[in-house]
Amino acid sequence: MIFSTETKNKALKDLALLIAQNKEEIIAQNKIDIDGTGNIDPTLIDRLKVDAKKVDGMIAAVEDVITHEDPQGNILHEYNHPNGMLVQNKVVPFGNILIIYESRPDVTIEAAITAFKGGNKILLKGGKESKNSNIFLVNLWHEALTKNGIPKDFVTYLDINREETQRLLKENTHNLDLIIPRGGEGLINYIRTNTAVPLLISGRGNNFVYIHDKCDFDMAIDVILNGKSRLSVCNAIDKVIININLPNFKEKAEILIKELMKINIEVITDGAQLENFGGVTKMTDNIYAEEFLSPKILISETNDIEDAITTINKYSGGHSAVIIASNDSTSEDFQNRVDCAAVYQNASSRFTDGGQLGFGAEIAISTQKLHFRGPVGTGQLVTNKWFIKGNGQIRG
């Protein structure tokens, strides 16, 4: 079923209005979820909690997506065949998309608007910890869809138990075309091994900053502190590699460590020149591959950029990486060779986000190379199809 851009945008406008009108009730439903969690990790509460600012963010995401081009039906290639056929390659929706996610009720809005604008139907399987928030938000979705003559099944919330979810994955009971697992490695690996439906992996973070020996070190501190300003997000910084050829290495490393400790970050160190600073924890087990999602950071040392690139490519989640360096050619070489979805020169990894990179909302940040990499917005949550119009042509 195809709806015009005008109709889709009208439904989105109605959704934004409904979210604004129901702000207090959204927060109230979220409080029920939070009160029911018991004693859980503060970073999980950060992901689960919806306050006025987050509701305003939902509204802003909807309004932003309205302004974006509708990709559905765009012609990617057109060819007039010598035999008279009109050959067109057009953008079409994926179809039925399932997203499985933990906490974060704002995903219920952002994922669905991203899919919907591209003409897709989306099934939402949120975590039980955010059930009340999610169901209330989907009810607002249904009100906006119905008002514009669009079937409710364009946005469906799956309130199903573990056994039903397992059956859905194994038997594809909902005729899914794509599954997006958005969560930790355990969730992703479980879904990967229990379904034959294609996946778009929204992978873990475990993001690195490499500080080159020629750089603005004050800038490096600012970028790293910003990278730890939120602990529960996948674009946070977990690892810092400092080139020991940096002038006044020990003094500068100590300044960085003290600044991190001021914001209550546990500093773990790996390297002979770093282990004797006061208050740090010396690394014992190899934790380079671990995504922290907590108030800790690993700082290590290296002799050269080659070693830094090798380490990042071996251990990072393929999400984001940063180089702090004054030389553009050095930075460009780093950016070309580091195998991450987003690679920054002299800027924070916290910008790896659909809204920050000009997509409006995002459904996920893909860390795989097929079918797309990085923040996945409406323009990426589509595929293509060949349309050929003839009048009886046959191939000789």
C-alpha positions in Angstrom: 0.0 0.0 0.0 1.5 3.3 -1.1 0.6 6.7 0.5 1.6 10.1 -0.8 4.3 12.2 0.8 1.6 14.6 1.7 -0.5 12.0 3.6 2.6 10.6 5.4 3.7 14.1 6.4 0.1 14.9 7.7 0.2 11.8 9.8 3.6 12.8 11.2 2.3 16.3 12.0 -0.6 14.8 13.9 1.7 12.5 15.7 3.9 15.5 16.8 0.9 17.3 18.0 -0.4 14.3 20.0 3.0 13.8 21.7 3.0 17.5 22.7 -0.6 17.3 24.0 0.2 14.2 26.0 3.6 15.1 27.4 2.6 14.8 31.0 1.0 11.4 30.5 4.0 10.1 28.6 6.2 11.0 31.6 3.7 9.5 34.0 3.6 6.2 32.1 7.4 6.2 32.1 7.5 6.7 35.8 5.4 3.6 36.2 8.1 1.7 34.2 11.0 3.2 36.2 9.2 2.5 39.6 8.9 -1.1 38.4 12.5 -1.7 37.6 13.8 -2.0 41.2 17.5 -1.5 41.9 19.1 -1.4 38.4 22.3 0.2 37.0 22.1 4.0 36.8 23.1 3.9 33.1 20.1 1.7 32.4 17.9 4.3 34.1 19.4 7.0 31.9 18.3 5.0 28.9 14.9 4.3 30.2 13.9 7.6 31.7 11.7 10.0 29.8 11.6 13.6 31.0 10.3 16.8 29.4 13.5 17.2 27.4 13.2 13.8 25.9 9.6 14.3 25.0 10.6 17.6 23.3 13.3 15.6 21.5 10.7 13.2 20.2 8.6 16.1 18.9 11.7 17.7 17.2 12.6 14.4 15.6 9.2 14.0 14.1 9.1 17.6 12.8 12.6 17.2 11.3 11.7 14.0 9.4 8.7 15.8 7.9 11.1 18.2 6.2 13.2 15.4 4.7 12.8 14.2 1.2 10.6 11.2 0.8 12.8 8.6 -0.9 9.9 6.3 -1.9 9.6 6.2 -5.7 12.8 8.2 -6.5 14.3 7.1 -9.8 17.9 6.0 -9.4 18.5 5.0 -13.0 16.5 5.4 -16.2 17.3 3.8 -19.6 15.4 3.9 -22.9 16.2 0.5 -24.3 16.7 0.4 -28.1 13.8 -2.0 -28.4 11.4 0.7 -27.0 11.2 -0.5 -23.4 11.4 2.1 -20.6 13.8 0.8 -17.9 13.7 2.4 -14.5 15.4 1.6 -11.2 13.3 3.0 -8.3 13.6 3.3 -4.6 11.1 1.1 -2.7 10.5 0.3 0.9 12.1 -2.8 2.6 8.7 -3.9 3.6 8.1 -5.4 7.1 10.8 -4.4 9.5 11.2 -5.6 13.1 13.3 -3.7 15.6 14.2 -5.3 18.9 15.5 -2.9 21.4 16.1 -2.4 25.1 14.9 0.4 27.4 14.8 3.8 25.5 11.1 4.6 24.8 12.2 7.4 22.4 13.2 4.6 20.0 9.5 3.8 19.7 9.1 7.2 18.1 12.4 7.6 16.2 12.5 4.1 14.7 8.9 4.2 13.6 9.0 7.7 12.0 12.2 6.6 10.1 10.6 3.5 8.8 7.2 5.1 8.1 8.5 8.0 6.0 10.2 5.5 3.7 6.9 3.6 3.3 7.8 0.6 5.5 5.7 -1.1 8.1 7.5 -1.5 11.4 7.0 -4.0 14.3 8.4 -2.8 17.6 9.6 -5.2 20.3 10.7 -3.1 23.2 12.1 -4.4 26.5 9.6 -5.3 29.3 11.1 -2.5 31.4 9.6 0.1 29.1 6.3 -1.6 28.3 4.0 1.1 29.6 5.8 4.0 27.9 6.0 2.1 24.6 2.4 1.0 24.5 1.2 4.6 25.3 3.4 6.0 22.5 2.1 3.4 20.0 -1.4 4.3 20.9 -0.6 7.9 19.9 0.8 6.5 16.6 -2.4 4.6 15.9 -4.5 7.7 16.6 -2.4 9.7 14.1 -2.5 6.9 11.5 -6.2 6.3 11.8 -7.0 10.0 11.4 -5.2 10.0 8.0 -6.7 6.8 6.7 -3.6 4.7 7.2 -3.9 1.2 8.6 -2.7 0.8 12.2 -0.4 -2.1 11.1 2.1 0.3 9.7 3.2 0.7 13.4 2.7 -2.4 15.5 3.9 -3.0 19.1 4.7 -6.6 20.0 3.8 -7.3 23.6 4.9 -10.9 23.5 6.8 -13.2 25.8 10.2 -14.9 25.3 8.8 -18.0 23.8 6.7 -16.1 21.3 9.7 -14.0 20.4 11.8 -17.1 19.8 9.1 -18.5 17.5 8.8 -15.2 15.6 12.6 -15.3 15.0 12.8 -18.9 14.0 9.6 -19.2 11.9 9.3 -15.7 10.7 5.6 -15.7 11.7 5.2 -12.0 10.7 6.7 -12.3 7.2 9.6 -10.0 8.1 12.0 -8.6 5.4 14.5 -7.2 7.9 15.3 -7.3 11.6 17.3 -4.6 13.4 18.6 -5.8 16.8 19.5 -2.6 18.8 21.2 -3.5 22.0 24.2 -5.3 23.6 26.3 -8.0 22.1 24.2 -10.7 23.8 21.0 -9.6 22.2 22.6 -9.2 18.8 24.4 -12.6 18.8 21.2 -14.4 20.0 19.1 -13.0 17.2 21.9 -13.6 14.6 22.0 -17.3 15.5 18.2 -17.8 15.8 16.8 -16.4 12.5 17.2 -16.6 8.8 15.8 -13.1 8.3 18.4 -10.6 7.1 19.8 -8.4 9.8 20.9 -4.8 10.0 23.3 -4.8 12.9 23.3 -1.8 15.2 26.5 -2.8 16.9 28.2 -1.9 20.1 30.3 1.2 20.6 33.7 0.7 22.3 35.0 3.9 20.7 38.6 5.0 20.6 40.4 8.3 20.7 44.0 8.4 19.4 46.1 11.4 20.5 48.9 12.1 18.0 52.2 13.5 19.1 51.5 16.7 17.2 48.1 18.0 18.4 46.2 20.6 20.4 46.1 18.7 23.8 43.6 21.0 25.3 41.3 20.1 22.4 42.0 16.4 23.1 40.9 16.9 26.7 37.7 18.6 25.7 36.8 15.9 23.1 37.5 13.1 25.6 35.5 14.7 28.4 32.6 15.2 26.0 32.9 11.6 25.0 32.2 10.6 28.6 29.4 13.2 29.2 26.8 10.4 28.8 27.7 6.9 29.8 24.8 4.8 28.4 25.1 5.8 24.7 26.9 3.8 22.0 28.8 6.9 20.8 30.6 7.4 24.1 34.4 7.1 24.4 35.8 4.0 26.2 39.5 4.0 25.1 42.2 6.6 24.7 45.6 5.9 23.1 48.3 8.5 23.6 51.5 8.7 21.5 54.4 8.7 23.9 56.3 11.1 21.6 53.8 13.8 22.6 55.9 16.7 24.2 55.7 16.6 28.0 53.8 13.3 27.8 53.7 12.5 31.5 52.5 16.0 32.5 49.8 16.1 29.9 48.7 12.5 30.6 48.4 13.5 34.3 46.3 16.5 33.4 43.9 14.3 31.4 43.6 11.8 34.2 42.9 14.4 36.8 40.2 16.0 34.6 38.5 12.6 34.1 38.6 11.9 37.9 37.0 15.3 38.5 33.9 13.9 36.8 34.1 10.6 38.7 35.5 8.5 35.9 37.5 5.5 36.9 40.8 5.6 34.9 42.4 2.3 34.0 45.9 2.4 32.5 48.0 0.2 30.3 51.6 1.2 29.8 54.8 1.7 31.8 54.6 5.5 31.7 51.0 5.6 32.9 50.7 3.1 35.7 52.2 5.1 38.5 49.8 8.0 38.5 47.9 8.5 41.7 44.3 7.1 41.7 44.6 5.0 38.5 43.9 1.3 38.2 46.5 -0.8 36.3 45.0 -3.0 33.7 45.3 -6.7 34.5 43.0 -8.5 32.2 42.7 -7.4 28.5 39.7 -5.2 28.3 40.4 -3.5 25.0 37.4 -5.2 23.4 34.9 -4.4 26.2 32.2 -1.8 25.8 32.0 -0.1 29.2 28.6 1.7 29.3 29.8 2.9 32.7 32.0 5.6 34.4 35.3 4.1 33.4 37.9 4.6 30.7 41.1 2.9 29.5 44.1 5.1 28.7 47.1 3.4 27.0 50.3 4.5 25.3 51.8 3.8 21.9 55.0 4.4 19.9 53.3 5.4 16.6 50.1 5.8 14.7 50.5 2.4 13.0 50.1 0.6 16.3 47.1 2.8 17.2 45.4 1.9 14.0 46.1 -1.8 14.4 44.7 -1.7 18.0 41.5 0.2 17.0 40.8 -2.1 14.1 41.3 -5.2 16.3 39.2 -4.2 19.3 36.7 -1.5 18.4 33.1 -2.1 17.8 33.3 -0.5 14.3 31.2 2.4 15.4 33.3 5.6 15.8 36.9 6.5 16.2 38.7 9.9 16.7 42.1 11.2 15.9 43.4 14.4 17.6 46.1 15.7 15.3 47.3 19.0 13.8 48.3 17.6 10.5 45.5 17.0 7.9 47.4 14.4 5.9 48.1 12.3 9.0 44.5 12.6 10.0 43.2 11.7 6.5 45.5 8.6 6.5 44.0 7.6 9.9 40.5 8.1 8.7 41.0 6.1 5.5 42.6 3.1 7.4 40.5 2.9 10.5 37.6 0.5 9.9 34.7 2.3 11.7 31.4 3.7 10.4 32.4 7.2 11.5 35.9 8.5 11.8 36.6 12.0 13.2 39.5 14.4 13.1 39.5 16.8 16.1 35.8 16.3 17.0 33.8 14.3 19.5 32.4 10.9 18.7 29.2 12.0 20.3 28.1 13.4 16.9 27.6 9.9 15.5 23.8 10.3 15.6 21.2 10.7 12.9 20.0 14.0 14.1 23.5 15.4 14.4 24.6 14.3 10.9 21.6 15.7 9.2 19.2 12.7 9.0 16.7 13.9 11.6 15.8 10.7 13.4 17.6 7.4 13.0 16.5 3.8 13.4 20.0 2.5 14.3 23.7 3.1 13.7 24.8 0.3 11.5 28.3 -1.1 12.0 28.2 -3.4 9.1 29.1 -2.6 5.5 26.0 -4.0 3.9 23.5 -2.6 3.2 24.5 0.8 4.8 27.0 2.0 7.4 26.6 4.6 10.2 23.3 6.3 11.2 20.4 4.8 9.3 17.7 7.3 8.5 14.7 7.3 6.1 16.9 7.6 3.0 18.9 4.5 4.0 16.0 2.3 5.2 15.0 1.5 1.7 16.0 -0.8 -1.2 15.6 -0.6 -4.9 13.6 -2.4 -7.6 13.6 -2.5 -11.4 10.5 -1.3 -13.2 10.4 -2.2 -17.0 7.5 -1.0 -19.2 7.2 -2.6 -22.6 4.6 -3.3 -25.3 5.3 -6.9 -26.2 9.1 -7.0 -26.6 10.8 -10.4 -26.5 14.5 -11.1 -26.4 16.0 -12.7 -29.5 
